[in-house]
Amino acid sequence: MTHHAAATYRQTMESTISPADLLIRLYEGAVRCVDLIKESSRTGDISRKADAVNRLTGILSELASAVDGQDPKDLSDSLVSLYLFLIQEVTLANVAGETFRLDPVREILSELLGTWKTAASASRIPTVGTTPKAGVPEIPRRSLSVRG
């Protein structure tokens, strides 16, 4: 796939994907990056490790900027602090070669990923053309955001 085609594909995906699915993909990518950093550290692949560190810190920075200043303020402040802590741990793990610092980072990201997957599946409604099962009330579609 050419660079232009890949960029067009990403732009199309970003404009058509739901916010919840986008968050889930970001968290999945972040977890993959943690795994790549650990693997690259083991194998000594410095270039691959640097790329994974850059991608992971980029994802975390983007997540932090997305929630910064949102209401409720205490929640957004807590999330920003968490993302900054994760960036700090990734940076220290990279600079000092202390890959054990990545274990809590991966655990936190995995927990957040699971939470968003649960929230996203709870907020989905049946697709058009499907009918609810007899006796099961239809759940109205809710908006999903970091605000609750």
Buried (B, 14 or more C-beta within 10 A) or exposed (E): EEEEEEEEEEEEEEEEEEEBBBBBBBBBBBBBBBEBBBBBBEEEBEEBBEBBBEBBBBBBEEBBEBBEEBEEEEBBBEBBEBBEBBBBBBBEBBEEEEBEBBEEBBEBBBEBBEEBBEBBEEBEEEEEEEEEEEEEEEEEEEEBEBEE
